[in-house]
Amino acid sequence: MIRLSPEEIALADAHGEQKRLEAIRLDFRDHAGIEVGGAHPVEVDRLGARCELAFAKFRGVAWTPTINDPNSEDVDGFEVRGTTHKRGGLIVRPNNITSGKATRPFSLVVQWEPGVYNVVGWFIGSDAIRDEWIMKKEGRKDAWLVPQARLHRFYPRSSPCGRLMFRADEIGTNGA
């Protein structure tokens, strides 16, 4: 488990709020189709920023967040997806595939409680496009939901598979 300090949580929350304000200013539409009654978009952005910071700590790299730059990577070559659902899957949306992120690895980070995170695993974006993983939810755009059991695991650098701890661009699309 990765733990964020209260100061790190405040930093991530401030970034999430800034991201939401910039999205409003630029009139960006929410790709997830979040509607009234669901999680408030600023809470979603705070969670995303917290999960990115937790993933950066997990990878041992500096977190250098960007604001609404669709071409930038989230952390160390990875796209980071966060959830509060302990058994939640890794979501890949159609706009992730069409925006040029299809060959990037996507990592799932689960927030167990505020400040406590689990980096579950990763999957190449385009490999998530499978009929059995299509997720249809009323009021939202279709997406693919990769089950946690199907995600590739990260290994310590010292293990035989430790190269998976290196930069994402060093990982082949076949998961090797």
C-alpha positions in Angstrom: 0.0 0.0 0.0 1.1 3.5 -0.7 0.4 6.2 1.8 0.0 9.9 1.1 0.7 12.5 3.8 -1.9 15.2 4.6 0.3 17.6 2.8 0.5 15.4 -0.3 -3.3 14.9 -0.3 -3.7 18.7 -0.1 -1.3 19.2 -3.0 -3.1 16.6 -5.1 -6.5 18.0 -4.2 -5.4 21.5 -5.3 -4.2 20.1 -8.6 -7.5 18.3 -9.1 -9.4 21.5 -8.4 -7.2 23.5 -10.8 -7.7 20.9 -13.5 -11.5 21.2 -13.0 -11.5 25.0 -13.1 -9.4 24.9 -16.3 -11.8 22.4 -17.9 -14.7 24.7 -17.1 -12.8 27.7 -18.5 -12.0 25.8 -21.7 -15.6 24.4 -21.9 -14.2 20.8 -22.0 -16.9 18.2 -21.8 -16.5 15.4 -19.3 -15.6 12.2 -21.2 -17.0 9.9 -18.5 -20.5 11.3 -18.8 -20.8 12.0 -15.1 -24.2 13.4 -14.3 -26.0 14.9 -11.4 -26.4 12.2 -8.7 -23.0 10.6 -9.4 -19.7 11.7 -8.0 -19.1 15.5 -8.4 -16.6 16.1 -11.2 -14.2 18.0 -8.9 -14.2 15.0 -6.6 -13.3 12.8 -9.6 -10.5 15.1 -10.5 -9.2 15.1 -6.9 -9.2 11.3 -6.8 -7.4 11.2 -10.1 -4.7 13.5 -8.9 -4.3 11.6 -5.6 -4.0 8.3 -7.5 -1.4 9.8 -9.9 0.7 11.0 -6.9 0.4 7.6 -5.2 1.5 5.9 -8.5 4.5 8.3 -8.8 5.5 7.4 -5.2 5.1 3.7 -6.1 7.3 4.1 -9.1 9.8 6.2 -7.2 9.6 9.2 -9.6 8.6 12.8 -9.2 5.0 13.7 -9.9 4.8 16.4 -12.5 1.1 16.9 -13.1 -0.2 18.7 -16.2 -3.4 20.6 -16.6 -5.7 19.4 -19.5 -2.9 18.5 -21.9 -4.4 15.6 -23.8 -1.1 14.5 -25.2 0.8 14.3 -21.9 1.3 11.1 -20.0 0.1 11.0 -16.4 3.1 9.4 -14.7 6.3 7.9 -16.0 4.8 6.9 -19.4 1.7 5.5 -17.9 -1.9 6.6 -17.9 -3.3 6.4 -14.4 -6.9 5.4 -13.6 -8.2 5.7 -10.1 -11.2 4.3 -8.3 -12.7 4.0 -4.8 -14.3 0.7 -5.7 -12.0 -2.0 -4.1 -12.9 -4.5 -6.8 -13.2 -1.9 -9.6 -11.7 -2.5 -12.9 -9.4 -0.5 -15.2 -11.5 1.8 -17.4 -10.3 2.6 -20.9 -12.5 5.0 -22.8 -12.9 5.4 -26.6 -11.3 8.9 -26.5 -8.2 7.3 -24.9 -7.8 5.1 -27.9 -8.5 7.8 -30.5 -6.3 10.4 -28.8 -3.1 8.5 -29.5 -2.9 6.8 -26.1 -3.8 3.4 -27.3 -0.3 2.0 -27.1 0.4 3.3 -23.6 0.1 1.2 -20.5 -2.8 2.2 -18.2 -2.4 1.5 -14.5 -5.2 1.0 -12.0 -4.8 2.6 -8.5 -7.5 1.9 -5.9 -8.1 4.4 -3.0 -8.8 2.2 0.0 -9.4 5.2 2.1 -8.2 8.8 1.8 -4.4 8.6 2.0 -4.1 4.9 1.4 -3.7 3.5 -2.2 -3.1 0.2 -3.8 -1.4 0.0 -7.2 -3.2 -3.1 -8.7 -1.6 -3.5 -12.1 -1.5 -2.3 -15.7 -2.8 -3.1 -19.2 -2.0 -1.7 -22.7 -4.9 0.6 -23.8 -5.6 -1.0 -27.1 -5.5 -4.5 -25.6 -8.5 -3.6 -23.5 -10.8 -3.4 -26.5 -12.7 -6.7 -26.0 -16.4 -7.3 -26.4 -16.5 -9.1 -23.0 -15.2 -6.0 -21.3 -17.5 -3.5 -22.8 -19.2 -1.5 -20.0 -22.6 0.1 -20.8 -24.1 2.5 -18.2 -27.1 4.6 -18.8 -26.2 8.3 -19.0 -22.5 7.5 -19.8 -20.6 6.7 -22.9 -19.5 3.1 -23.4 -16.1 2.1 -22.2 -14.0 -1.0 -21.5 -13.6 -2.3 -18.0 -10.6 -4.6 -17.5 -11.1 -6.8 -14.5 -8.4 -6.6 -11.8 -7.6 -10.3 -12.2 -6.6 -9.7 -15.9 -4.2 -6.8 -15.2 -0.4 -7.4 -15.4 1.3 -7.1 -12.1 4.3 -4.9 -11.2 7.3 -6.6 -9.8 10.2 -5.3 -7.7 13.2 -4.2 -9.6 15.3 -7.0 -8.0 13.0 -9.8 -9.3 13.5 -11.6 -12.7 10.5 -9.6 -14.0 11.8 -6.4 -12.4 12.1 -4.6 -15.8 8.4 -3.9 -15.5 9.4 -1.3 -12.9 11.2 0.7 -15.6 9.7 3.3 -17.9 6.5 2.4 -19.6 8.0 2.9 -23.0 10.4 0.0 -22.3 7.4 -2.4 -22.0 6.4 -4.2 -25.1 2.7 -4.2 -26.2 2.6 -7.9 -25.6 3.1 -7.5 -21.9 6.7 -8.7 -22.0 
